[in-house]
Amino acid sequence: MSQANQMNQADPIDQASRIDQMNQTEGTKGMSKHDEDIIDERGDSRLGEDPRSTAIAGPVHIEPVDLGRIHVPTPVMLSPMAGVTNWPFRVICEEYGPDGLYVAEMITARALVARNPKALRLCRFAPSERIRSLQLYGVDPSIVEQAAHIVVDNNMADHVDLNFGCPVPKVTRRGGGSALPWKTDLFTEVIRRVVSVCSPAGIPVTAKIRVGIDHEHETFLEAGHIAQEEGCAAVTLHARTTAEYYGGHSDWSRIGELVEHLDIPVFGNGDIWGADDALAMVRETGCAGVAIGRGCQGRPWLFADIKHAFAGSDERTNPNLGQVCDVIMRHAKLLTEFYDGDERMAVHDLRKHIAWYLKGFPVGGSTRKAFMECEDIADVRKVMDTLDPDAPYPQRIIDKPRGRVRYAKKVHLPYGWLESRTTTHEQRETLFGDDPMDVSY
């Protein structure tokens, strides 16, 4: 039995431990055990309990949202996902969906400042994209400010989102992502500097946050107020803590709390697997819009379903296997363009998407393996020709969780991170030092 299969059959807590060990390998070389703090949140996670209400379904009306001078007719957002939301995937989602926000995957500020070729490629947008939305990540306010200047001076985006929601250990152990809002001085300074650069250019700035580091260290209400006071046009809340990662159920009630506390629009994020989930989130929380992440992996037509749902229609898209294969081929061709004609790179990127696209279909293991060994588009077409195009969309996976569902994790933080809500001089020196991970992809 493969290691992956063994993990799938393991106890969830043991499985989380093994995932921890595998994820901690990258980015820890040269670090001693005293270089970081670790919080084990498993005892506090709510893995088996769905905190969302069972409110009776009713009509849902969602208003357009204005982010500065940008008008968003239907406030539905494609959340930035590393390795997923490059422009080929965004284009496909936007073709299905409403006039919303389709955000590029996270760009590391230091890499952009260093003019890293991959970072620059990820900053590209297709001519058809109506609103060019770019997400920046960084810990050093000065570096993030420089990155914002590059975006503005080179007319690279119409909207800038700031990442304070990433729970990945190699990010949080550097004080970044969802760890950063705990340090209110750093959080405030990053937002203030970026807004000061983007605002004169008419580029709205938004922020993506989580509930907190864990339930003993929640930050979302304070972070929301700081973002609002410093000039953010909106905030997106993923209704989990860092420690909960992507496991269990997101707690939509926290989105409702944030809505009640802020005047700026709040986008809700977490566990939107189908159009009815999007309606339920708006109905339950009063959020101004919804952000879609893993729910659209291998299912970009989810945005069509959500568009119809907010228009009051019951129409849903459930393509047969032949229609899904057409989407895969279009995705392959767009990725080839993204990689400047390099089919090998395009098909390697496509492999994970193919696994998501084929989820639930009666495709044997040998065929799936053959897809994973494809090296060019001709290879993909050859394997695709062996499939039954009339196979219906599998009912058992409609509106069900997709992507990785990881359980509560140990949170890795810089040493002494939780001892104070502000950074010390020593902490800043450590955090802002050169980190090769920030420059290279």
Phi, psi and omega in degrees: 000136181290161178299321180297317180293323177299320180292323181295333181264359184280165172300138184306321181290317177296322179298317179299321180298317181293320177298318177306311185297320180291320183286335184280348183297314183284133174087006182249354182299133179085359180258137175269168181294346180269000181278351183210158173258146180233128177249127175260108187262006189301325181292339183259351183288155186246065191292322186259005188243124178267108184283356182287152183282169176249045182300143180294133182295144178206179181297146180234128177243128180240129183271153172300157180238136175252121174253095187060233181273359180269123179261124180249099185301318178234104186289071174243130186240136166275114181291142176295131178227124182301131178077005184236307191267050168286176190295329177301315179290322179299318181299316180296316179298317183291328177296325177281325196264188179279178174283089182235213179242126181238101196267135178295156179294159186306130176253123177287124185302316182297323179292322178293318178297325179279000181058040177299130184302320180293321178299317180294323177296319181292342179276358181284149176232151177279151179303332184281347183288121187288316178238121180273103183252126185236137177251131178252145175232138174185164180248323181278114182304324181294318180291318179296323177297317177299319178298319179297320177299319179298317179299314182290311185295333181256012178049052186270344184203159175260345186209135179242127175252145179250132184271109171234029185235352184291126182261004187295134184306320183291345175269311184291329180292346174263007180083009184263184177057229185285353175280334191293321182300341177299326178268095189295329179292318180290316179301313180297317184292320179299311181296315183301315183293317181293317178298321181296332177277316188279326185301313179299336180270001180076021181259114180290147178244134176234168182227139176253125183228170171244176181298324180166189178286314171206186184283352173269349183223064179277143186228354195295323181290314179296317180297320178298317179295318179297315179301316180296314182294329182271002171106011176294143182276340180194165177227140172250129180246118167276119191278048171224161171274169174301317182296330179282343175053247176238021183267168177061212180246139173289148184261094184297339180298333179290329175296316178299321177300315182294321177303317181293333185268343186245156175264335179278160181299143175242126173263133179266143183218140176129116173065038170263097183260346180206171182299324180294329176294320179297316177298316182296321180297315180295317181297319187281324189252339185076015181295153183282339181195173181235147178243129186252125178247253187299338182299338182258004178294119184072011183210060182296339178291356172304328180291330174293317179300317181292321177301313180295320182297316180288343175272000178087014182259148175269002182298133179226154183254116177229082186291150173282176186297324178297319179291324176295320178297324176298320178294319179300316180294321176296319179299318180298317181293321178293321178295325177297320175294319179301321181266027174055041175090359181277097183294326182297312178296320180299313182290325176297320177295323184291336188307311181296324178295321179300317178302320179288317181300322185270002181307125176088342180284153180284070180246121185292163181299323180294324178290317178299319178298320180298321177298320182290348179257002180294143181241347177207175185294328178298321177298317180298315180297321181297315179291321182298327181293346179274353184271159177272107184295340183271359179300125183288159177296130184294117183298329187290346181251000181296129178059030176254159181306144180228168179072193182283130176246091183263147183270182184308140186237163167286134180266126181260123184230159173301150182303129178076013187301321186272000183287338181209155178275358178233160182273145173271167177301319181294319178298318180296321178299320180290314183294322187269003178292163181299130178230109182305329180300328182286337186263325183254151177251000000 
